[in-house]
Amino acid sequence: MEPGIDSPRNDGGGAVGGDGVERGDEDARALSLRWSARVSLTPRILFVNVFALALLAGGFFYLDSYRSRIVDGRVAQSIREARLIAEALVSVPEDRRADLALRLARDMGARVRVFDETGKPVIDTRRLGLRNVVLQDPDKQDWRQAAARFLDAGIDTVVGTPRAPLYREHYEGRDWPDIRTARDTPTVAATVWRAPDRTPIITAASPLPIRGPGAGVVMTTINAREITQTVRLERYRLGVVLLVVSIASVLLSLFLARTIVQPLRKLARAAVRVRVGRAREVVVPRLPERRDEIGMLARALSDMSLALRARIDAIEAFAADVTHEMKNPLASLRSAVEGMTTVKDPTLQARLLAIVRDDVQRLDRLITDIAEASRLDAQLSRTKFEPVDLGAMIAALIASREARGVERGVRLQFDRRTDLPLIVPGEGARLERVLENLIENAVSFSPDGGLILLSATCDHDVVVVAIEDQGPGVPEAAREQVFRRFQSLRPAGEAFGKHSGLGLAIARTIVEAHQGSIVATARADGAAGARFVIRMPMENAR
């Protein structure tokens, strides 16, 4: 019988279309990152997380709008207070206005001044001894206040906040824009100033609600230092949160990059060693402790390298076997040709010519089988499988064989259940080649008048085909060996060189490409003979 060697198989169920290169290009374009194709994964991960932190840092700019709303509220409050003070002052005799202004200024935390119709100051709570509005000298403050002012200025510049005018003290009322507005138009006017320490100062002026002599303007001044303190406190809290989150984000980014980048680099180095081929046994790390996509990739690459190594070993062994098998007929052919030049006897020359003819036929048969075996895997990987009825195929093969005549009176019998579907996915011509080879082997090993029994059944989702003969059988030690390439156990009396020793090897290659298996066993009934069993998945179990 003819043996073969086991080798890795591709999935015969899928087909590679003629546009495989174009689809590969489309996949490459779909997975490409134009803007970051040359950037390592570590800075990419850091950039994504830092970008999210930058969005969080936008809270600093929100604080500017928060401060503006507080200032607007204090301006409105100052306008109301100026109007109320003006109405309160005109409701008391003129000699009691100074005491009332002092008491109101103390309660409101403001400096109150009253100017007459010519702009001369009449009442000033500071001159009355109340110094509740005192500007801070920035040169006498510590470094923390200086840093806070620098941060205020920087954020105001980035956000584009309008810069309030610097506050300057004036003695005459006509030098205050609020007083001029309140005197010229009977409305309350207010202005926001900037103190030397960058805290807001709010002035508000309201005309006294009287006509004729004695009409004047009252002005309030407050230093809303608490607004700046509130904004700076919130900014400090946000900065602490941002700092903690930034440190945690960077550390987590580095950890994530380490868990992703380092294994990928390790796998890439192993792949390069496999490609270079300098190390015969390159071990691709399988990363069994990882159950994520990188672990799947590592195990897939490891399996791929093992399969590649097995394929290379098989190719090398196949080349060595081909060389060995071709040496014998070539040596015989060379000896016969050399003998023909020296032998003069026509009978001997005819014998030598017959030897030459047999050796040439043997070489031709051997080269044909070798060529088919070498390209079988590639052809099967490109084949589109179709549903094949193994029962109908076996019946047709038996009918064709019997029509041609079976030598030595050997009989063929097919045992099958017609009510069971025997449909498998595959290529009909290749499966037919397997069955023909097994039938021919059974015929050649059967005795005169022997019976060859073929059966096809279903075992759950698997089609089982068995071929039994009544020949000498396959020794138990050789049941795996017969499937190796160039291993041949032929019947006694058969001429040497009639078979290449690749038939069963090709059969196993075809069956395994169909996700099936083929084995040689003893007959189930214990009688003499060989039994070959093929198991293939059914169409609905694919």
C-alpha positions as CSV (number, residue, x, y, z in Angstrom):
1,M,0.0,0.0,0.0
2,E,1.1,3.6,-0.6
3,P,1.9,5.9,2.3
4,G,2.3,9.6,2.9
5,I,3.5,12.2,5.4
6,D,1.3,14.3,7.5
7,S,1.6,18.1,7.0
8,P,-0.2,21.3,8.1
9,R,-3.4,22.0,6.2
10,N,-5.2,25.1,5.2
11,D,-9.0,25.4,5.6
12,G,-10.4,24.1,2.4
13,G,-13.8,25.6,3.2
14,G,-12.7,29.1,2.3
15,A,-11.7,30.4,-1.1
16,V,-9.2,33.2,-1.9
17,G,-10.6,35.3,-4.7
18,G,-8.7,36.6,-7.6
19,D,-8.9,40.1,-6.0
20,G,-7.1,39.0,-2.9
21,V,-4.4,41.6,-3.4
22,E,-6.9,44.4,-3.9
23,R,-8.8,43.3,-0.7
24,G,-5.5,43.3,1.2
25,D,-4.8,46.8,0.0
26,E,-8.3,47.9,1.1
27,D,-7.8,46.3,4.5
28,A,-4.4,48.1,4.8
29,R,-5.9,51.4,3.9
30,A,-8.8,50.8,6.4
31,L,-6.4,50.1,9.2
32,S,-3.9,52.9,8.4
33,L,-3.5,56.0,10.5
34,R,-2.3,58.7,8.3
35,W,-1.5,61.3,10.9
36,S,0.1,58.9,13.4
37,A,1.5,56.1,11.3
38,R,5.1,56.8,12.4
39,V,4.4,57.4,16.0
40,S,4.9,54.7,18.6
41,L,2.0,53.5,20.7
42,T,3.3,54.9,23.9
43,P,3.1,58.6,22.9
44,R,-0.2,57.9,21.3
45,I,-1.7,56.6,24.5
46,L,-0.2,59.5,26.5
47,F,-1.5,62.0,24.0
48,V,-5.1,60.6,24.2
49,N,-5.1,60.8,28.0
50,V,-3.4,64.1,28.2
51,F,-5.9,65.5,25.6
52,A,-8.7,64.4,27.9
53,L,-6.9,66.2,30.8
54,A,-6.6,69.3,28.7
55,L,-10.4,69.3,28.4
56,L,-10.6,69.1,32.2
57,A,-8.2,72.0,32.4
58,G,-10.8,74.1,30.5
59,G,-12.4,74.5,33.9
60,F,-9.8,77.2,34.6
61,F,-11.4,79.2,31.8
62,Y,-14.9,78.5,33.1
63,L,-13.8,80.2,36.4
64,D,-13.2,83.4,34.4
65,S,-16.9,83.5,33.4
66,Y,-17.8,82.5,37.0
67,R,-15.8,85.5,38.2
68,S,-17.5,87.8,35.6
69,R,-20.9,86.8,36.9
70,I,-19.9,87.5,40.5
71,V,-18.6,90.9,39.6
72,D,-21.7,91.8,37.6
73,G,-23.8,90.8,40.7
74,R,-21.6,93.0,43.0
75,V,-22.0,95.9,40.5
76,A,-25.8,95.6,40.6
77,Q,-25.6,95.4,44.4
78,S,-23.4,98.5,44.5
79,I,-25.9,100.4,42.3
80,R,-28.8,99.5,44.7
81,E,-26.7,100.4,47.7
82,A,-25.7,103.8,46.2
83,R,-29.4,104.6,45.5
84,L,-30.5,103.6,48.9
85,I,-27.8,105.6,50.6
86,A,-28.8,108.7,48.5
87,E,-32.4,108.3,49.5
88,A,-31.5,107.8,53.2
89,L,-29.3,110.9,53.3
90,V,-31.9,113.2,52.0
91,S,-34.4,111.9,54.5
92,V,-32.5,113.2,57.5
93,P,-31.4,116.8,58.4
94,E,-28.2,118.0,56.8
95,D,-26.3,118.0,60.1
96,R,-27.0,114.3,60.7
97,R,-26.0,113.1,57.2
98,A,-22.4,112.5,58.2
99,D,-23.3,110.2,61.1
100,L,-25.7,108.3,58.9
101,A,-23.2,108.0,56.1
102,L,-20.6,106.7,58.5
103,R,-23.0,104.1,60.0
104,L,-24.1,102.9,56.5
105,A,-20.5,102.7,55.3
106,R,-19.6,100.6,58.3
107,D,-22.6,98.2,57.8
108,M,-22.0,97.9,54.0
109,G,-18.2,97.7,54.1
110,A,-17.9,100.6,51.7
111,R,-16.4,104.0,51.5
112,V,-19.1,106.6,51.2
113,R,-18.5,110.1,49.8
114,V,-20.9,112.9,49.1
115,F,-20.0,115.7,46.5
116,D,-21.9,118.9,46.1
117,E,-23.1,120.3,42.8
118,T,-19.7,121.8,42.1
119,G,-17.9,118.5,42.7
120,K,-16.4,119.4,46.0
121,P,-16.4,116.6,48.7
122,V,-18.8,117.3,51.5
123,I,-18.8,114.0,53.3
124,D,-16.0,111.3,53.3
125,T,-16.1,108.4,55.7
126,R,-12.4,107.9,55.5
127,R,-11.9,111.4,56.8
128,L,-14.4,110.6,59.5
129,G,-12.0,107.8,60.7
130,L,-13.5,104.8,59.0
131,R,-10.7,103.0,56.9
132,N,-12.6,100.0,55.7
133,V,-11.4,100.2,52.1
134,V,-7.7,99.9,52.1
135,L,-5.7,98.9,49.0
136,Q,-3.0,96.3,49.3
137,D,0.6,97.1,48.2
138,P,1.6,94.1,46.0
139,D,5.3,94.7,46.8
140,K,4.7,93.9,50.4
141,Q,2.8,90.6,49.7
142,D,4.5,87.2,49.8
143,W,5.4,85.0,46.8
144,R,2.2,83.1,46.8
145,Q,0.2,86.2,46.1
146,A,2.6,87.1,43.4
147,A,2.2,83.7,41.8
148,A,-1.6,84.0,42.1
149,R,-1.5,87.4,40.3
150,F,0.8,86.0,37.6
151,L,-1.6,83.1,37.1
152,D,-4.6,85.6,36.9
153,A,-2.8,87.6,34.3
154,G,-1.9,84.6,32.3
155,I,-5.5,83.2,32.3
156,D,-6.9,86.6,31.5
157,T,-4.5,86.9,28.5
158,V,-5.4,83.4,27.2
159,V,-9.2,83.9,27.7
160,G,-9.1,87.4,26.3
161,T,-10.7,89.0,29.4
162,P,-11.0,92.8,29.0
163,R,-8.5,94.5,31.4
164,A,-10.2,96.9,33.8
165,P,-8.6,100.4,34.2
166,L,-6.2,100.9,37.1
167,Y,-7.8,102.5,40.1
168,R,-6.5,106.0,41.0
169,E,-7.7,108.2,43.8
170,H,-9.2,111.6,42.9
171,Y,-10.2,114.5,45.2
172,E,-12.5,116.5,42.9
173,G,-15.8,114.9,42.0
174,R,-15.5,116.0,38.3
175,D,-12.5,113.6,37.9
176,W,-14.7,110.6,38.6
177,P,-16.6,109.3,35.5
178,D,-19.4,107.9,37.6
179,I,-20.0,111.2,39.3
180,R,-20.1,113.1,35.9
181,T,-22.6,110.5,34.5
182,A,-24.8,110.7,37.7
183,R,-24.8,114.5,37.6
184,D,-25.4,114.9,33.9
185,T,-28.0,112.2,33.7
186,P,-30.3,111.4,36.7
187,T,-29.2,107.7,36.7
188,V,-26.9,105.6,38.9
189,A,-23.6,104.8,37.3
190,A,-21.0,102.2,38.3
191,T,-17.4,101.3,37.2
192,V,-15.2,98.3,37.8
193,W,-11.6,99.2,38.5
194,R,-8.4,97.2,39.0
195,A,-6.5,97.6,42.2
196,P,-2.7,97.3,42.2
197,D,-3.0,93.7,43.6
198,R,-5.4,92.9,40.7
199,T,-8.5,92.7,42.9
200,P,-11.6,94.5,41.6
201,I,-12.7,97.8,43.0
202,I,-16.3,98.9,42.3
203,T,-17.5,102.5,42.4
204,A,-21.1,103.5,42.1
205,A,-22.5,107.1,42.0
206,S,-26.2,108.1,42.5
207,P,-27.6,111.6,42.4
208,L,-29.3,112.9,45.6
209,P,-33.0,113.0,44.9
210,I,-33.5,116.7,45.6
211,R,-33.7,119.8,43.4
212,G,-32.3,123.2,43.7
213,P,-29.5,124.2,46.0
214,G,-27.9,121.3,47.9
215,A,-28.3,118.8,45.1
216,G,-25.2,116.6,44.9
217,V,-24.0,113.0,44.2
218,V,-23.2,110.2,46.6
219,M,-20.5,107.7,45.6
220,T,-19.6,104.3,47.2
221,T,-16.3,102.5,46.8
222,I,-15.7,98.9,47.7
223,N,-12.7,96.6,47.2
224,A,-14.3,93.2,46.3
225,R,-11.3,91.3,47.4
226,E,-13.4,88.3,48.4
227,I,-14.3,87.8,44.7
228,T,-10.6,87.3,43.8
229,Q,-10.1,85.1,46.9
230,T,-13.1,82.9,45.9
231,V,-12.0,82.5,42.3
232,R,-8.4,81.7,43.5
233,L,-9.6,79.2,46.0
234,E,-11.7,77.4,43.4
235,R,-8.8,77.5,41.0
236,Y,-6.5,76.0,43.6
237,R,-9.0,73.2,44.3
238,L,-9.3,72.5,40.5
239,G,-5.6,72.6,40.1
240,V,-5.1,70.1,42.9
241,V,-7.7,67.8,41.3
242,L,-6.1,68.3,37.9
243,L,-2.6,67.6,39.2
244,V,-3.7,64.4,41.0
245,V,-5.7,63.2,37.9
246,S,-2.8,64.1,35.6
247,I,-0.3,62.0,37.7
248,A,-2.7,59.1,37.9
249,S,-3.5,59.4,34.1
250,V,0.2,59.5,33.1
251,L,1.0,56.5,35.4
252,L,-2.0,54.5,34.1
253,S,-1.0,55.5,30.5
254,L,2.5,54.3,31.0
255,F,1.2,51.1,32.6
256,L,-1.2,50.6,29.7
257,A,1.5,51.3,27.2
258,R,3.8,48.8,29.0
259,T,1.2,46.1,29.0
260,I,0.6,46.6,25.2
261,V,3.8,47.9,23.7
262,Q,6.3,45.5,25.4
263,P,4.5,42.3,24.4
264,L,4.1,43.6,20.9
265,R,7.8,44.4,20.7
266,K,8.7,41.0,22.0
267,L,6.4,39.3,19.5
268,A,7.9,41.5,16.7
269,R,11.4,40.6,17.6
270,A,10.5,36.9,17.6
271,A,8.8,37.3,14.2
272,V,12.0,38.9,12.9
273,R,14.0,36.0,14.1
274,V,11.7,33.6,12.4
275,R,11.9,35.6,9.2
276,V,15.7,35.8,9.3
277,G,15.9,32.1,10.2
278,R,19.2,32.4,12.0
279,A,17.8,30.5,15.0
280,R,16.6,27.1,14.2
281,E,14.3,26.8,17.1
282,V,12.8,30.3,17.6
283,V,10.3,30.3,20.5
284,V,7.5,32.8,20.0
285,P,6.2,33.7,23.5
286,R,2.6,32.4,23.9
287,L,1.7,34.7,26.9
288,P,-0.6,32.1,28.5
289,E,-1.4,34.4,31.4
290,R,-3.0,36.9,29.1
291,R,-6.6,36.3,28.0
292,D,-7.0,39.5,25.9
293,E,-6.4,40.2,22.2
294,I,-2.6,40.4,22.7
295,G,-2.6,37.0,24.2
296,M,-4.7,35.7,21.3
297,L,-2.2,37.3,18.9
298,A,0.8,35.7,20.7
299,R,-0.7,32.3,20.6
300,A,-1.7,32.7,17.0
301,L,1.8,33.8,16.1
302,S,3.3,30.9,18.1
303,D,1.0,28.4,16.3
304,M,1.8,30.0,13.0
305,S,5.6,29.7,13.6
306,L,5.2,26.1,14.7
307,A,3.1,25.3,11.6
308,L,5.7,27.2,9.4
309,R,8.5,25.2,11.0
310,A,6.6,22.0,10.4
311,R,6.0,23.0,6.8
312,I,9.6,23.8,6.2
313,D,10.7,20.5,7.8
314,A,8.2,18.7,5.6
315,I,9.5,20.5,2.5
316,E,13.0,19.6,3.4
317,A,12.1,16.0,4.0
318,F,10.1,15.9,0.8
319,A,13.1,17.2,-1.2
320,A,15.4,14.7,0.4
321,D,12.9,11.9,-0.4
322,V,12.5,13.1,-4.0
323,T,16.2,13.0,-4.4
324,H,16.5,9.6,-3.0
325,E,13.6,8.1,-5.0
326,M,14.9,9.6,-8.3
327,K,18.4,8.2,-7.8
328,N,17.3,4.6,-8.2
329,P,15.7,4.8,-11.6
330,L,18.4,7.2,-12.8
331,A,21.1,4.8,-11.7
332,S,19.3,1.9,-13.5
333,L,18.8,4.1,-16.6
334,R,22.4,5.1,-16.7
335,S,23.6,1.5,-16.2
336,A,21.3,0.3,-19.0
337,V,22.4,3.1,-21.4
338,E,26.1,2.4,-20.7
339,G,25.5,-1.3,-21.3
340,M,23.8,-0.8,-24.6
341,T,27.1,0.8,-25.9
342,T,29.1,-2.3,-25.2
343,V,26.6,-5.2,-25.7
344,K,26.3,-6.5,-29.3
345,D,23.8,-9.3,-28.7
346,P,20.4,-8.2,-30.0
347,T,18.6,-10.1,-27.3
348,L,20.5,-8.4,-24.6
349,Q,20.1,-5.0,-26.3
350,A,16.3,-5.6,-26.4
351,R,16.3,-6.4,-22.7
352,L,18.4,-3.2,-21.9
353,L,16.0,-1.2,-24.1
354,A,13.0,-2.6,-22.1
355,I,14.8,-1.6,-18.9
356,V,15.3,1.9,-20.3
357,R,11.7,2.1,-21.3
358,D,10.5,1.0,-17.8
359,D,12.8,3.4,-16.0
360,V,11.6,6.3,-18.2
361,Q,8.0,5.4,-17.5
362,R,8.8,5.1,-13.8
363,L,10.5,8.6,-13.8
364,D,7.6,10.1,-15.7
365,R,5.1,8.6,-13.2
366,L,7.2,9.7,-10.2
367,I,7.6,13.2,-11.5
368,T,3.9,13.5,-12.2
369,D,3.0,12.3,-8.7
370,I,5.6,14.6,-7.1
371,A,4.4,17.6,-9.0
372,E,0.8,16.9,-7.9
373,A,1.8,16.3,-4.3
374,S,3.9,19.5,-4.1
375,R,1.1,21.8,-5.4
376,L,-1.8,20.0,-3.8
377,D,-2.0,22.2,-0.6
378,A,-1.9,25.5,-2.6
379,Q,-4.6,24.3,-5.0
380,L,-6.8,23.1,-2.2
381,S,-6.4,26.4,-0.3
382,R,-7.8,28.3,-3.3
383,T,-10.6,25.8,-4.0
384,K,-14.2,26.8,-3.3
385,F,-15.9,23.8,-1.7
386,E,-19.4,22.7,-2.9
387,P,-21.8,20.1,-1.4
388,V,-20.8,16.6,-2.5
389,D,-22.9,13.5,-2.1
390,L,-20.4,10.8,-1.1
391,G,-23.0,8.0,-1.3
392,A,-23.8,8.8,-5.0
393,M,-20.1,9.3,-5.7
394,I,-19.1,5.8,-4.3
395,A,-22.0,4.2,-6.2
396,A,-20.9,5.8,-9.4
397,L,-17.3,4.8,-8.9
398,I,-18.3,1.1,-8.3
399,A,-20.5,1.1,-11.4
400,S,-17.7,2.5,-13.5
401,R,-15.2,0.1,-12.1
402,E,-17.4,-2.9,-12.7
403,A,-18.1,-1.7,-16.3
404,R,-14.4,-1.7,-17.1
405,G,-14.1,-5.1,-15.5
406,V,-12.5,-6.1,-12.2
407,E,-9.5,-8.4,-12.5
408,R,-9.3,-11.8,-10.9
409,G,-13.0,-11.9,-10.2
410,V,-12.8,-9.5,-7.3
411,R,-16.3,-8.3,-6.2
412,L,-17.3,-4.8,-5.0
413,Q,-20.2,-4.4,-2.6
414,F,-21.6,-1.1,-1.3
415,D,-23.5,-1.0,1.9
416,R,-25.3,2.3,2.6
417,R,-28.6,3.6,4.0
418,T,-30.4,5.6,1.3
419,D,-32.5,7.5,3.9
420,L,-29.4,9.2,5.4
421,P,-27.9,12.2,3.8
422,L,-24.2,11.8,3.1
423,I,-23.5,15.4,1.9
424,V,-20.0,16.9,2.7
425,P,-18.4,20.2,1.7
426,G,-15.6,19.6,-0.7
427,E,-14.2,19.4,-4.2
428,G,-15.7,16.4,-6.0
429,A,-12.7,15.6,-8.3
430,R,-10.3,15.5,-5.3
431,L,-12.5,13.3,-3.2
432,E,-13.1,11.0,-6.2
433,R,-9.3,10.7,-6.5
434,V,-9.1,9.5,-2.9
435,L,-11.9,6.9,-3.2
436,E,-10.4,5.6,-6.5
437,N,-7.0,5.2,-4.9
438,L,-8.4,3.3,-2.0
439,I,-10.6,1.0,-4.3
440,E,-7.6,0.3,-6.5
441,N,-5.4,-0.6,-3.5
442,A,-8.1,-2.9,-2.2
443,V,-8.5,-4.6,-5.6
444,S,-4.7,-5.1,-6.0
445,F,-4.4,-6.7,-2.5
446,S,-7.6,-8.8,-2.7
447,P,-7.2,-12.5,-3.5
448,D,-8.9,-14.1,-6.5
449,G,-12.6,-13.8,-6.1
450,G,-12.3,-11.7,-3.0
451,L,-14.9,-9.3,-1.7
452,I,-14.4,-5.6,-1.2
453,L,-17.0,-4.1,1.1
454,L,-17.6,-0.3,1.1
455,S,-19.9,1.3,3.6
456,A,-21.0,4.9,4.2
457,T,-22.9,5.9,7.4
458,C,-23.5,8.9,9.6
459,D,-22.1,9.3,13.1
460,H,-23.8,12.4,14.5
461,D,-22.5,15.2,12.2
462,V,-19.8,13.1,10.6
463,V,-19.9,11.0,7.5
464,V,-17.9,7.7,7.9
465,V,-16.7,5.9,4.8
466,A,-15.0,2.5,5.3
467,I,-13.3,0.2,2.7
468,E,-12.5,-3.4,3.7
469,D,-10.7,-6.0,1.7
470,Q,-9.7,-9.7,2.3
471,G,-6.0,-9.2,1.6
472,P,-3.1,-9.6,4.0
473,G,-4.0,-6.4,5.8
474,V,-1.7,-3.7,7.1
475,P,0.6,-4.6,10.0
476,E,-0.2,-2.6,13.2
477,A,3.3,-1.1,13.2
478,A,2.9,0.1,9.7
479,R,-0.6,1.6,9.9
480,E,0.7,5.1,10.2
481,Q,3.8,4.6,8.1
482,V,1.8,3.7,5.0
483,F,0.6,7.3,4.8
484,R,4.2,8.7,4.6
485,R,5.6,9.8,1.2
486,F,7.5,7.2,-0.8
487,Q,6.6,4.4,1.6
488,S,5.0,1.5,-0.3
489,L,3.8,-1.9,0.7
490,R,2.9,-3.7,-2.5
491,P,1.3,-7.2,-3.1
492,A,3.7,-10.1,-3.7
493,G,4.4,-10.6,-7.4
494,E,3.7,-7.0,-8.5
495,A,6.5,-5.5,-10.6
496,F,8.8,-3.1,-8.8
497,G,8.3,0.6,-9.6
498,K,4.7,0.4,-10.7
499,H,3.7,2.9,-7.9
500,S,5.4,6.0,-6.7
501,G,4.5,5.6,-3.0
502,L,2.6,8.8,-3.0
503,G,-1.0,7.6,-3.4
504,L,-2.0,7.4,0.3
505,A,0.0,10.5,1.1
506,I,-2.0,12.4,-1.4
507,A,-5.2,10.9,-0.1
508,R,-4.5,12.0,3.5
509,T,-3.6,15.5,2.3
510,I,-6.9,15.8,0.4
511,V,-9.0,14.4,3.3
512,E,-7.3,16.6,5.9
513,A,-7.8,19.6,3.7
514,H,-11.5,18.9,3.9
515,Q,-11.2,18.9,7.7
516,G,-11.5,15.1,7.8
517,S,-9.2,12.2,8.7
518,I,-8.2,8.9,7.2
519,V,-6.7,5.9,9.1
520,A,-5.8,2.3,8.5
521,T,-7.2,-0.3,10.9
522,A,-7.9,-4.0,11.2
523,R,-11.2,-5.3,10.2
524,A,-13.9,-5.0,12.8
525,D,-14.9,-8.7,12.4
526,G,-11.3,-9.9,13.1
527,A,-10.9,-11.5,9.7
528,A,-7.8,-11.0,7.6
529,G,-7.7,-7.9,5.5
530,A,-7.2,-4.1,5.6
531,R,-9.8,-1.5,6.6
532,F,-9.4,2.2,5.7
533,V,-11.8,4.6,7.4
534,I,-12.5,8.2,6.3
535,R,-14.3,10.6,8.5
536,M,-15.5,14.0,7.2
537,P,-17.9,16.7,8.6
538,M,-21.3,16.9,7.1
539,E,-22.4,20.0,5.2
540,N,-24.8,21.2,7.9
541,A,-22.1,20.8,10.6
542,R,-19.6,23.1,8.9
